Amino acid sequence: MRLSVRRGGGFAGIVARTDLDADTLSQADAAALAAEVDRAGLRSLTDPPGGRTWPDSLLYDISLTDDSLEFHYHCSEESLPEGVRTLLAWVDARPERVESIEP
């Protein structure tokens, strides 16, 4: 399983990216990744509801590759499902997270 999360936007333009590959994680971390992805319900998400995106809001690109599944989800902070928020909080705490400033 591979999970990639990119968070951009916001007032300062800081981009945070976290790439996780279960094959390179410890057994405990790989199990935690699988559990968090399952709890978030990523595999069953559909397109986020439409709606207004506020200026300077955070935008998320989430990609999941698992066996034969390739999943991509793009949404704004305002339209994140609660389960995905929990997953993103877990991902944000990972040491693999890298921040940069992009134009």
Gaussian input, Z-matrix of N, CA and C with variables (Angstrom, degrees):
# hf/3-21g

backbone

0 1
 N
 C     1     B1
 C     2     B2     1     A1
 N     3     B3     2     A2     1     D1
 C     4     B4     3     A3     2     D2
 C     5     B5     4     A4     3     D3
 N     6     B6     5     A5     4     D4
 C     7     B7     6     A6     5     D5
 C     8     B8     7     A7     6     D6
 N     9     B9     8     A8     7     D7
 C    10    B10     9     A9     8     D8
 C    11    B11    10    A10     9     D9
 N    12    B12    11    A11    10    D10
 C    13    B13    12    A12    11    D11
 C    14    B14    13    A13    12    D12
 N    15    B15    14    A14    13    D13
 C    16    B16    15    A15    14    D14
 C    17    B17    16    A16    15    D15
 N    18    B18    17    A17    16    D16
 C    19    B19    18    A18    17    D17
 C    20    B20    19    A19    18    D18
 N    21    B21    20    A20    19    D19
 C    22    B22    21    A21    20    D20
 C    23    B23    22    A22    21    D21
 N    24    B24    23    A23    22    D22
 C    25    B25    24    A24    23    D23
 C    26    B26    25    A25    24    D24
 N    27    B27    26    A26    25    D25
 C    28    B28    27    A27    26    D26
 C    29    B29    28    A28    27    D27
 N    30    B30    29    A29    28    D28
 C    31    B31    30    A30    29    D29
 C    32    B32    31    A31    30    D30
 N    33    B33    32    A32    31    D31
 C    34    B34    33    A33    32    D32
 C    35    B35    34    A34    33    D33
 N    36    B36    35    A35    34    D34
 C    37    B37    36    A36    35    D35
 C    38    B38    37    A37    36    D36
 N    39    B39    38    A38    37    D37
 C    40    B40    39    A39    38    D38
 C    41    B41    40    A40    39    D39
 N    42    B42    41    A41    40    D40
 C    43    B43    42    A42    41    D41
 C    44    B44    43    A43    42    D42
 N    45    B45    44    A44    43    D43
 C    46    B46    45    A45    44    D44
 C    47    B47    46    A46    45    D45
 N    48    B48    47    A47    46    D46
 C    49    B49    48    A48    47    D47
 C    50    B50    49    A49    48    D48
 N    51    B51    50    A50    49    D49
 C    52    B52    51    A51    50    D50
 C    53    B53    52    A52    51    D51
 N    54    B54    53    A53    52    D52
 C    55    B55    54    A54    53    D53
 C    56    B56    55    A55    54    D54
 N    57    B57    56    A56    55    D55
 C    58    B58    57    A57    56    D56
 C    59    B59    58    A58    57    D57
 N    60    B60    59    A59    58    D58
 C    61    B61    60    A60    59    D59
 C    62    B62    61    A61    60    D60
 N    63    B63    62    A62    61    D61
 C    64    B64    63    A63    62    D62
 C    65    B65    64    A64    63    D63
 N    66    B66    65    A65    64    D64
 C    67    B67    66    A66    65    D65
 C    68    B68    67    A67    66    D66
 N    69    B69    68    A68    67    D67
 C    70    B70    69    A69    68    D68
 C    71    B71    70    A70    69    D69
 N    72    B72    71    A71    70    D70
 C    73    B73    72    A72    71    D71
 C    74    B74    73    A73    72    D72
 N    75    B75    74    A74    73    D73
 C    76    B76    75    A75    74    D74
 C    77    B77    76    A76    75    D75
 N    78    B78    77    A77    76    D76
 C    79    B79    78    A78    77    D77
 C    80    B80    79    A79    78    D78
 N    81    B81    80    A80    79    D79
 C    82    B82    81    A81    80    D80
 C    83    B83    82    A82    81    D81
 N    84    B84    83    A83    82    D82
 C    85    B85    84    A84    83    D83
 C    86    B86    85    A85    84    D84
 N    87    B87    86    A86    85    D85
 C    88    B88    87    A87    86    D86
 C    89    B89    88    A88    87    D87
 N    90    B90    89    A89    88    D88
 C    91    B91    90    A90    89    D89
 C    92    B92    91    A91    90    D90
 N    93    B93    92    A92    91    D91
 C    94    B94    93    A93    92    D92
 C    95    B95    94    A94    93    D93
 N    96    B96    95    A95    94    D94
 C    97    B97    96    A96    95    D95
 C    98    B98    97    A97    96    D96
 N    99    B99    98    A98    97    D97
 C   100   B100    99    A99    98    D98
 C   101   B101   100   A100    99    D99
 N   102   B102   101   A101   100   D100
 C   103   B103   102   A102   101   D101
 C   104   B104   103   A103   102   D102
 N   105   B105   104   A104   103   D103
 C   106   B106   105   A105   104   D104
 C   107   B107   106   A106   105   D105
 N   108   B108   107   A107   106   D106
 C   109   B109   108   A108   107   D107
 C   110   B110   109   A109   108   D108
 N   111   B111   110   A110   109   D109
 C   112   B112   111   A111   110   D110
 C   113   B113   112   A112   111   D111
 N   114   B114   113   A113   112   D112
 C   115   B115   114   A114   113   D113
 C   116   B116   115   A115   114   D114
 N   117   B117   116   A116   115   D115
 C   118   B118   117   A117   116   D116
 C   119   B119   118   A118   117   D117
 N   120   B120   119   A119   118   D118
 C   121   B121   120   A120   119   D119
 C   122   B122   121   A121   120   D120
 N   123   B123   122   A122   121   D121
 C   124   B124   123   A123   122   D122
 C   125   B125   124   A124   123   D123
 N   126   B126   125   A125   124   D124
 C   127   B127   126   A126   125   D125
 C   128   B128   127   A127   126   D126
 N   129   B129   128   A128   127   D127
 C   130   B130   129   A129   128   D128
 C   131   B131   130   A130   129   D129
 N   132   B132   131   A131   130   D130
 C   133   B133   132   A132   131   D131
 C   134   B134   133   A133   132   D132
 N   135   B135   134   A134   133   D133
 C   136   B136   135   A135   134   D134
 C   137   B137   136   A136   135   D135
 N   138   B138   137   A137   136   D136
 C   139   B139   138   A138   137   D137
 C   140   B140   139   A139   138   D138
 N   141   B141   140   A140   139   D139
 C   142   B142   141   A141   140   D140
 C   143   B143   142   A142   141   D141
 N   144   B144   143   A143   142   D142
 C   145   B145   144   A144   143   D143
 C   146   B146   145   A145   144   D144
 N   147   B147   146   A146   145   D145
 C   148   B148   147   A147   146   D146
 C   149   B149   148   A148   147   D147
 N   150   B150   149   A149   148   D148
 C   151   B151   150   A150   149   D149
 C   152   B152   151   A151   150   D150
 N   153   B153   152   A152   151   D151
 C   154   B154   153   A153   152   D152
 C   155   B155   154   A154   153   D153
 N   156   B156   155   A155   154   D154
 C   157   B157   156   A156   155   D155
 C   158   B158   157   A157   156   D156
 N   159   B159   158   A158   157   D157
 C   160   B160   159   A159   158   D158
 C   161   B161   160   A160   159   D159
 N   162   B162   161   A161   160   D160
 C   163   B163   162   A162   161   D161
 C   164   B164   163   A163   162   D162
 N   165   B165   164   A164   163   D163
 C   166   B166   165   A165   164   D164
 C   167   B167   166   A166   165   D165
 N   168   B168   167   A167   166   D166
 C   169   B169   168   A168   167   D167
 C   170   B170   169   A169   168   D168
 N   171   B171   170   A170   169   D169
 C   172   B172   171   A171   170   D170
 C   173   B173   172   A172   171   D171
 N   174   B174   173   A173   172   D172
 C   175   B175   174   A174   173   D173
 C   176   B176   175   A175   174   D174
 N   177   B177   176   A176   175   D175
 C   178   B178   177   A177   176   D176
 C   179   B179   178   A178   177   D177
 N   180   B180   179   A179   178   D178
 C   181   B181   180   A180   179   D179
 C   182   B182   181   A181   180   D180
 N   183   B183   182   A182   181   D181
 C   184   B184   183   A183   182   D182
 C   185   B185   184   A184   183   D183
 N   186   B186   185   A185   184   D184
 C   187   B187   186   A186   185   D185
 C   188   B188   187   A187   186   D186
 N   189   B189   188   A188   187   D187
 C   190   B190   189   A189   188   D188
 C   191   B191   190   A190   189   D189
 N   192   B192   191   A191   190   D190
 C   193   B193   192   A192   191   D191
 C   194   B194   193   A193   192   D192
 N   195   B195   194   A194   193   D193
 C   196   B196   195   A195   194   D194
 C   197   B197   196   A196   195   D195
 N   198   B198   197   A197   196   D196
 C   199   B199   198   A198   197   D197
 C   200   B200   199   A199   198   D198
 N   201   B201   200   A200   199   D199
 C   202   B202   201   A201   200   D200
 C   203   B203   202   A202   201   D201
 N   204   B204   203   A203   202   D202
 C   205   B205   204   A204   203   D203
 C   206   B206   205   A205   204   D204
 N   207   B207   206   A206   205   D205
 C   208   B208   207   A207   206   D206
 C   209   B209   208   A208   207   D207
 N   210   B210   209   A209   208   D208
 C   211   B211   210   A210   209   D209
 C   212   B212   211   A211   210   D210
 N   213   B213   212   A212   211   D211
 C   214   B214   213   A213   212   D212
 C   215   B215   214   A214   213   D213
 N   216   B216   215   A215   214   D214
 C   217   B217   216   A216   215   D215
 C   218   B218   217   A217   216   D216
 N   219   B219   218   A218   217   D217
 C   220   B220   219   A219   218   D218
 C   221   B221   220   A220   219   D219
 N   222   B222   221   A221   220   D220
 C   223   B223   222   A222   221   D221
 C   224   B224   223   A223   222   D222
 N   225   B225   224   A224   223   D223
 C   226   B226   225   A225   224   D224
 C   227   B227   226   A226   225   D225
 N   228   B228   227   A227   226   D226
 C   229   B229   228   A228   227   D227
 C   230   B230   229   A229   228   D228
 N   231   B231   230   A230   229   D229
 C   232   B232   231   A231   230   D230
 C   233   B233   232   A232   231   D231
 N   234   B234   233   A233   232   D232
 C   235   B235   234   A234   233   D233
 C   236   B236   235   A235   234   D234
 N   237   B237   236   A236   235   D235
 C   238   B238   237   A237   236   D236
 C   239   B239   238   A238   237   D237
 N   240   B240   239   A239   238   D238
 C   241   B241   240   A240   239   D239
 C   242   B242   241   A241   240   D240
 N   243   B243   242   A242   241   D241
 C   244   B244   243   A243   242   D242
 C   245   B245   244   A244   243   D243
 N   246   B246   245   A245   244   D244
 C   247   B247   246   A246   245   D245
 C   248   B248   247   A247   246   D246
 N   249   B249   248   A248   247   D247
 C   250   B250   249   A249   248   D248
 C   251   B251   250   A250   249   D249
 N   252   B252   251   A251   250   D250
 C   253   B253   252   A252   251   D251
 C   254   B254   253   A253   252   D252
 N   255   B255   254   A254   253   D253
 C   256   B256   255   A255   254   D254
 C   257   B257   256   A256   255   D255
 N   258   B258   257   A257   256   D256
 C   259   B259   258   A258   257   D257
 C   260   B260   259   A259   258   D258
 N   261   B261   260   A260   259   D259
 C   262   B262   261   A261   260   D260
 C   263   B263   262   A262   261   D261
 N   264   B264   263   A263   262   D262
 C   265   B265   264   A264   263   D263
 C   266   B266   265   A265   264   D264
 N   267   B267   266   A266   265   D265
 C   268   B268   267   A267   266   D266
 C   269   B269   268   A268   267   D267
 N   270   B270   269   A269   268   D268
 C   271   B271   270   A270   269   D269
 C   272   B272   271   A271   270   D270
 N   273   B273   272   A272   271   D271
 C   274   B274   273   A273   272   D272
 C   275   B275   274   A274   273   D273
 N   276   B276   275   A275   274   D274
 C   277   B277   276   A276   275   D275
 C   278   B278   277   A277   276   D276
 N   279   B279   278   A278   277   D277
 C   280   B280   279   A279   278   D278
 C   281   B281   280   A280   279   D279
 N   282   B282   281   A281   280   D280
 C   283   B283   282   A282   281   D281
 C   284   B284   283   A283   282   D282
 N   285   B285   284   A284   283   D283
 C   286   B286   285   A285   284   D284
 C   287   B287   286   A286   285   D285
 N   288   B288   287   A287   286   D286
 C   289   B289   288   A288   287   D287
 C   290   B290   289   A289   288   D288
 N   291   B291   290   A290   289   D289
 C   292   B292   291   A291   290   D290
 C   293   B293   292   A292   291   D291
 N   294   B294   293   A293   292   D292
 C   295   B295   294   A294   293   D293
 C   296   B296   295   A295   294   D294
 N   297   B297   296   A296   295   D295
 C   298   B298   297   A297   296   D296
 C   299   B299   298   A298   297   D297
 N   300   B300   299   A299   298   D298
 C   301   B301   300   A300   299   D299
 C   302   B302   301   A301   300   D300
 N   303   B303   302   A302   301   D301
 C   304   B304   303   A303   302   D302
 C   305   B305   304   A304   303   D303
 N   306   B306   305   A305   304   D304
 C   307   B307   306   A306   305   D305
 C   308   B308   307   A307   306   D306

   B1=1.4519
   B2=1.5261
   B3=1.3238
   B4=1.4621
   B5=1.5245
   B6=1.3142
   B7=1.4559
   B8=1.5211
   B9=1.3180
   B10=1.4549
   B11=1.5195
   B12=1.3199
   B13=1.4636
   B14=1.5227
   B15=1.3157
   B16=1.4655
   B17=1.5240
   B18=1.3300
   B19=1.4619
   B20=1.5189
   B21=1.3217
   B22=1.4601
   B23=1.5093
   B24=1.3121
   B25=1.4568
   B26=1.5089
   B27=1.2922
   B28=1.4551
   B29=1.5134
   B30=1.2808
   B31=1.4575
   B32=1.5287
   B33=1.3205
   B34=1.4610
   B35=1.5234
   B36=1.3128
   B37=1.4554
   B38=1.5177
   B39=1.3074
   B40=1.4616
   B41=1.5256
   B42=1.3262
   B43=1.4579
   B44=1.5230
   B45=1.3182
   B46=1.4571
   B47=1.5200
   B48=1.3194
   B49=1.4571
   B50=1.5239
   B51=1.3244
   B52=1.4566
   B53=1.5175
   B54=1.3267
   B55=1.4597
   B56=1.5187
   B57=1.3179
   B58=1.4595
   B59=1.5200
   B60=1.3188
   B61=1.4574
   B62=1.5217
   B63=1.3152
   B64=1.4623
   B65=1.5256
   B66=1.3376
   B67=1.4625
   B68=1.5227
   B69=1.3209
   B70=1.4639
   B71=1.5282
   B72=1.3180
   B73=1.4653
   B74=1.5208
   B75=1.3101
   B76=1.4637
   B77=1.5273
   B78=1.2978
   B79=1.4649
   B80=1.5332
   B81=1.3235
   B82=1.4682
   B83=1.5271
   B84=1.3366
   B85=1.4675
   B86=1.5252
   B87=1.3248
   B88=1.4685
   B89=1.5285
   B90=1.3276
   B91=1.4677
   B92=1.5273
   B93=1.3297
   B94=1.4671
   B95=1.5248
   B96=1.3244
   B97=1.4631
   B98=1.5223
   B99=1.3226
   B100=1.4678
   B101=1.5252
   B102=1.3267
   B103=1.4656
   B104=1.5260
   B105=1.3282
   B106=1.4685
   B107=1.5284
   B108=1.3277
   B109=1.4687
   B110=1.5231
   B111=1.3327
   B112=1.4696
   B113=1.5235
   B114=1.3364
   B115=1.4667
   B116=1.5258
   B117=1.3265
   B118=1.4701
   B119=1.5224
   B120=1.3350
   B121=1.4605
   B122=1.5222
   B123=1.3288
   B124=1.4645
   B125=1.5199
   B126=1.3106
   B127=1.4667
   B128=1.5236
   B129=1.3049
   B130=1.4679
   B131=1.5297
   B132=1.3211
   B133=1.4648
   B134=1.5202
   B135=1.2996
   B136=1.4572
   B137=1.5198
   B138=1.2951
   B139=1.4576
   B140=1.5213
   B141=1.3248
   B142=1.4671
   B143=1.5204
   B144=1.3095
   B145=1.4594
   B146=1.5229
   B147=1.2935
   B148=1.4652
   B149=1.5094
   B150=1.2380
   B151=1.4555
   B152=1.5012
   B153=1.2537
   B154=1.4532
   B155=1.5222
   B156=1.3106
   B157=1.4556
   B158=1.5174
   B159=1.2938
   B160=1.4548
   B161=1.5176
   B162=1.3343
   B163=1.4641
   B164=1.5284
   B165=1.2979
   B166=1.4634
   B167=1.5248
   B168=1.3316
   B169=1.4615
   B170=1.5260
   B171=1.2957
   B172=1.4550
   B173=1.5233
   B174=1.3246
   B175=1.4579
   B176=1.5194
   B177=1.3201
   B178=1.4566
   B179=1.5197
   B180=1.3310
   B181=1.4571
   B182=1.5167
   B183=1.3208
   B184=1.4551
   B185=1.5213
   B186=1.3268
   B187=1.4617
   B188=1.5197
   B189=1.3175
   B190=1.4567
   B191=1.5180
   B192=1.3121
   B193=1.4566
   B194=1.5187
   B195=1.3200
   B196=1.4604
   B197=1.5187
   B198=1.3222
   B199=1.4649
   B200=1.5254
   B201=1.3159
   B202=1.4656
   B203=1.5289
   B204=1.3160
   B205=1.4586
   B206=1.5208
   B207=1.3187
   B208=1.4569
   B209=1.5133
   B210=1.3118
   B211=1.4548
   B212=1.5198
   B213=1.3185
   B214=1.4653
   B215=1.5274
   B216=1.3150
   B217=1.4592
   B218=1.5178
   B219=1.3088
   B220=1.4623
   B221=1.5222
   B222=1.3240
   B223=1.4614
   B224=1.5246
   B225=1.3076
   B226=1.4608
   B227=1.5232
   B228=1.2987
   B229=1.4628
   B230=1.5316
   B231=1.3298
   B232=1.4652
   B233=1.5296
   B234=1.3275
   B235=1.4678
   B236=1.5245
   B237=1.3256
   B238=1.4645
   B239=1.5224
   B240=1.3313
   B241=1.4665
   B242=1.5358
   B243=1.3097
   B244=1.4656
   B245=1.5318
   B246=1.3304
   B247=1.4644
   B248=1.5140
   B249=1.3139
   B250=1.4638
   B251=1.5247
   B252=1.3222
   B253=1.4753
   B254=1.5338
   B255=1.3177
   B256=1.4616
   B257=1.5248
   B258=1.3287
   B259=1.4664
   B260=1.5249
   B261=1.3272
   B262=1.4607
   B263=1.5269
   B264=1.3156
   B265=1.4673
   B266=1.5309
   B267=1.3301
   B268=1.4660
   B269=1.5262
   B270=1.3325
   B271=1.4686
   B272=1.5302
   B273=1.3298
   B274=1.4698
   B275=1.5270
   B276=1.3085
   B277=1.4595
   B278=1.5324
   B279=1.3242
   B280=1.4633
   B281=1.5313
   B282=1.3393
   B283=1.4700
   B284=1.5328
   B285=1.3258
   B286=1.4644
   B287=1.5305
   B288=1.3010
   B289=1.4681
   B290=1.5296
   B291=1.3194
   B292=1.4643
   B293=1.5171
   B294=1.3182
   B295=1.4653
   B296=1.5198
   B297=1.3271
   B298=1.4608
   B299=1.5230
   B300=1.3088
   B301=1.4597
   B302=1.5147
   B303=1.3166
   B304=1.4558
   B305=1.5195
   B306=1.3211
   B307=1.4749
   B308=1.5095
   A1=108.09
   A2=114.72
   A3=120.98
   A4=108.52
   A5=115.68
   A6=122.08
   A7=108.14
   A8=115.50
   A9=121.63
   A10=108.03
   A11=116.18
   A12=121.62
   A13=107.90
   A14=115.18
   A15=121.51
   A16=107.45
   A17=115.11
   A18=120.15
   A19=107.76
   A20=115.67
   A21=120.38
   A22=110.17
   A23=114.91
   A24=119.76
   A25=109.82
   A26=115.19
   A27=119.26
   A28=111.30
   A29=116.15
   A30=122.66
   A31=112.26
   A32=117.52
   A33=120.89
   A34=113.33
   A35=118.38
   A36=121.09
   A37=114.13
   A38=117.23
   A39=120.83
   A40=108.75
   A41=115.10
   A42=121.25
   A43=107.79
   A44=116.14
   A45=121.52
   A46=107.48
   A47=116.33
   A48=120.54
   A49=108.32
   A50=114.33
   A51=120.74
   A52=107.73
   A53=116.16
   A54=122.39
   A55=107.70
   A56=115.60
   A57=121.18
   A58=109.59
   A59=116.51
   A60=122.74
   A61=106.81
   A62=116.94
   A63=121.09
   A64=112.02
   A65=117.17
   A66=120.33
   A67=112.74
   A68=117.94
   A69=120.63
   A70=112.57
   A71=116.89
   A72=121.20
   A73=110.32
   A74=116.14
   A75=119.59
   A76=108.29
   A77=116.22
   A78=120.52
   A79=110.94
   A80=116.75
   A81=120.60
   A82=111.03
   A83=116.95
   A84=119.91
   A85=111.52
   A86=117.27
   A87=120.58
   A88=110.41
   A89=116.93
   A90=120.63
   A91=110.32
   A92=117.21
   A93=120.70
   A94=110.50
   A95=117.53
   A96=121.28
   A97=110.50
   A98=117.04
   A99=120.87
   A100=110.99
   A101=117.04
   A102=120.73
   A103=111.11
   A104=117.63
   A105=120.92
   A106=111.33
   A107=116.89
   A108=120.67
   A109=110.02
   A110=116.85
   A111=120.20
   A112=111.18
   A113=117.09
   A114=120.87
   A115=111.82
   A116=116.06
   A117=120.61
   A118=111.71
   A119=117.10
   A120=120.20
   A121=113.14
   A122=117.29
   A123=120.65
   A124=112.92
   A125=116.52
   A126=119.75
   A127=112.82
   A128=117.86
   A129=120.14
   A130=113.27
   A131=117.84
   A132=119.98
   A133=111.24
   A134=115.10
   A135=121.23
   A136=107.37
   A137=117.02
   A138=119.79
   A139=110.06
   A140=116.72
   A141=119.05
   A142=110.25
   A143=116.09
   A144=118.51
   A145=110.31
   A146=115.71
   A147=119.51
   A148=109.42
   A149=115.91
   A150=119.08
   A151=109.49
   A152=114.02
   A153=119.79
   A154=110.53
   A155=115.54
   A156=121.49
   A157=107.15
   A158=116.45
   A159=121.60
   A160=110.29
   A161=116.54
   A162=118.98
   A163=109.69
   A164=115.18
   A165=122.63
   A166=113.63
   A167=118.17
   A168=118.41
   A169=109.03
   A170=115.68
   A171=121.17
   A172=109.41
   A173=115.64
   A174=122.23
   A175=108.36
   A176=115.80
   A177=121.65
   A178=110.88
   A179=115.61
   A180=123.46
   A181=105.90
   A182=116.13
   A183=121.59
   A184=107.73
   A185=116.20
   A186=121.12
   A187=108.43
   A188=115.89
   A189=122.49
   A190=108.43
   A191=116.84
   A192=122.42
   A193=106.69
   A194=115.83
   A195=120.76
   A196=108.16
   A197=117.58
   A198=122.59
   A199=109.07
   A200=117.50
   A201=119.86
   A202=112.17
   A203=117.79
   A204=121.49
   A205=111.08
   A206=115.90
   A207=121.62
   A208=106.02
   A209=115.97
   A210=121.71
   A211=109.00
   A212=116.04
   A213=120.69
   A214=107.91
   A215=116.65
   A216=122.66
   A217=108.06
   A218=117.05
   A219=122.75
   A220=107.66
   A221=117.03
   A222=118.81
   A223=109.95
   A224=113.88
   A225=120.15
   A226=109.08
   A227=114.92
   A228=120.91
   A229=111.45
   A230=116.10
   A231=120.66
   A232=112.77
   A233=117.71
   A234=119.32
   A235=113.55
   A236=117.73
   A237=120.23
   A238=111.15
   A239=118.05
   A240=119.64
   A241=109.72
   A242=117.10
   A243=121.64
   A244=112.18
   A245=117.55
   A246=120.08
   A247=112.48
   A248=116.62
   A249=120.92
   A250=109.96
   A251=117.72
   A252=120.51
   A253=110.60
   A254=116.00
   A255=120.58
   A256=110.47
   A257=116.84
   A258=121.16
   A259=110.34
   A260=117.09
   A261=120.46
   A262=111.98
   A263=117.86
   A264=120.63
   A265=109.83
   A266=116.48
   A267=121.04
   A268=110.03
   A269=116.81
   A270=121.65
   A271=110.64
   A272=117.56
   A273=121.02
   A274=112.63
   A275=117.03
   A276=121.00
   A277=112.76
   A278=117.62
   A279=121.65
   A280=110.97
   A281=116.98
   A282=119.41
   A283=113.29
   A284=117.78
   A285=120.93
   A286=112.80
   A287=116.90
   A288=121.52
   A289=110.49
   A290=115.26
   A291=122.16
   A292=107.85
   A293=116.52
   A294=121.00
   A295=109.88
   A296=114.90
   A297=120.65
   A298=108.50
   A299=115.58
   A300=120.58
   A301=106.74
   A302=115.53
   A303=120.96
   A304=108.84
   A305=115.77
   A306=118.58
   A307=112.09
   D1=134.30
   D2=174.80
   D3=-125.84
   D4=132.93
   D5=178.15
   D6=-125.94
   D7=131.19
   D8=177.14
   D9=-126.87
   D10=128.68
   D11=179.10
   D12=-126.57
   D13=127.03
   D14=175.59
   D15=-122.33
   D16=125.43
   D17=177.25
   D18=-118.21
   D19=122.93
   D20=-179.69
   D21=-133.58
   D22=-177.26
   D23=-178.40
   D24=89.51
   D25=-152.82
   D26=-178.08
   D27=79.39
   D28=170.26
   D29=-175.30
   D30=-65.67
   D31=-41.14
   D32=-173.98
   D33=-87.45
   D34=-12.02
   D35=-179.71
   D36=74.01
   D37=21.59
   D38=178.98
   D39=-79.53
   D40=132.33
   D41=178.11
   D42=-107.34
   D43=128.58
   D44=175.56
   D45=-111.32
   D46=132.17
   D47=-179.92
   D48=-132.48
   D49=134.56
   D50=176.27
   D51=-131.80
   D52=125.37
   D53=176.52
   D54=-117.73
   D55=121.96
   D56=-179.98
   D57=-121.43
   D58=133.49
   D59=176.72
   D60=-125.07
   D61=117.34
   D62=-176.29
   D63=-57.95
   D64=-29.06
   D65=-179.77
   D66=-68.27
   D67=-21.34
   D68=-178.68
   D69=-104.32
   D70=-5.11
   D71=179.31
   D72=-88.44
   D73=160.91
   D74=172.18
   D75=-62.99
   D76=162.10
   D77=-179.40
   D78=-58.73
   D79=-41.18
   D80=-179.79
   D81=-66.79
   D82=-42.45
   D83=179.54
   D84=-68.42
   D85=-37.02
   D86=177.44
   D87=-64.52
   D88=-40.29
   D89=177.43
   D90=-66.40
   D91=-39.66
   D92=178.27
   D93=-65.09
   D94=-40.37
   D95=177.09
   D96=-59.73
   D97=-48.68
   D98=179.70
   D99=-60.38
   D100=-41.64
   D101=-179.78
   D102=-65.72
   D103=-42.53
   D104=179.64
   D105=-65.26
   D106=-41.23
   D107=178.04
   D108=-63.34
   D109=-42.60
   D110=178.49
   D111=-63.73
   D112=-44.75
   D113=179.51
   D114=-61.65
   D115=-35.82
   D116=-178.91
   D117=-72.60
   D118=-19.21
   D119=-179.21
   D120=69.75
   D121=28.44
   D122=-176.68
   D123=-55.77
   D124=-39.96
   D125=-174.80
   D126=-64.78
   D127=-20.09
   D128=-176.68
   D129=-110.43
   D130=6.86
   D131=-179.76
   D132=-71.58
   D133=145.69
   D134=172.25
   D135=-111.51
   D136=-176.07
   D137=179.52
   D138=-55.76
   D139=140.83
   D140=179.59
   D141=-65.60
   D142=155.04
   D143=178.00
   D144=-62.71
   D145=146.43
   D146=176.30
   D147=-67.51
   D148=178.50
   D149=179.85
   D150=146.93
   D151=178.34
   D152=-176.16
   D153=-79.73
   D154=135.44
   D155=170.74
   D156=-100.61
   D157=124.10
   D158=-176.83
   D159=-77.51
   D160=147.68
   D161=175.29
   D162=-55.93
   D163=140.96
   D164=178.60
   D165=64.88
   D166=16.24
   D167=176.60
   D168=-76.44
   D169=158.74
   D170=178.80
   D171=-81.08
   D172=140.88
   D173=178.05
   D174=-118.84
   D175=139.41
   D176=-176.35
   D177=-119.50
   D178=136.54
   D179=168.57
   D180=-118.27
   D181=120.08
   D182=-178.14
   D183=-121.42
   D184=125.95
   D185=177.88
   D186=-123.26
   D187=134.99
   D188=178.53
   D189=-129.50
   D190=128.08
   D191=173.85
   D192=-122.82
   D193=123.16
   D194=-176.86
   D195=-149.35
   D196=114.92
   D197=-176.53
   D198=53.02
   D199=-114.26
   D200=-177.71
   D201=-96.05
   D202=2.01
   D203=-177.02
   D204=-92.77
   D205=130.37
   D206=168.71
   D207=-125.30
   D208=119.94
   D209=-172.77
   D210=-128.23
   D211=136.88
   D212=176.50
   D213=-133.67
   D214=134.45
   D215=-177.91
   D216=-135.09
   D217=128.05
   D218=179.25
   D219=-124.31
   D220=127.54
   D221=179.13
   D222=-158.23
   D223=166.79
   D224=176.31
   D225=-92.67
   D226=165.31
   D227=179.63
   D228=-56.30
   D229=-36.91
   D230=-176.59
   D231=-67.91
   D232=-24.74
   D233=-175.27
   D234=-106.69
   D235=12.63
   D236=179.72
   D237=-69.38
   D238=128.15
   D239=172.26
   D240=-65.65
   D241=151.67
   D242=-175.72
   D243=-57.66
   D244=-42.27
   D245=179.28
   D246=-61.61
   D247=-36.46
   D248=178.78
   D249=-70.74
   D250=-35.26
   D251=175.87
   D252=-58.94
   D253=-41.85
   D254=179.39
   D255=-64.51
   D256=-43.44
   D257=176.94
   D258=-60.25
   D259=-45.34
   D260=-178.31
   D261=-64.82
   D262=-35.19
   D263=176.19
   D264=-63.54
   D265=-40.51
   D266=178.08
   D267=-65.18
   D268=-44.95
   D269=-179.95
   D270=-63.96
   D271=-41.17
   D272=-179.63
   D273=-60.91
   D274=-27.41
   D275=-178.85
   D276=-83.48
   D277=-5.86
   D278=-177.32
   D279=-73.66
   D280=145.38
   D281=178.29
   D282=-70.57
   D283=-14.42
   D284=179.33
   D285=-74.30
   D286=-10.00
   D287=-177.96
   D288=-65.25
   D289=133.56
   D290=179.59
   D291=-126.18
   D292=134.38
   D293=177.62
   D294=-111.78
   D295=144.87
   D296=176.83
   D297=-149.77
   D298=166.81
   D299=174.83
   D300=-110.36
   D301=124.83
   D302=-179.81
   D303=-116.79
   D304=147.12
   D305=179.76
   D306=-67.92

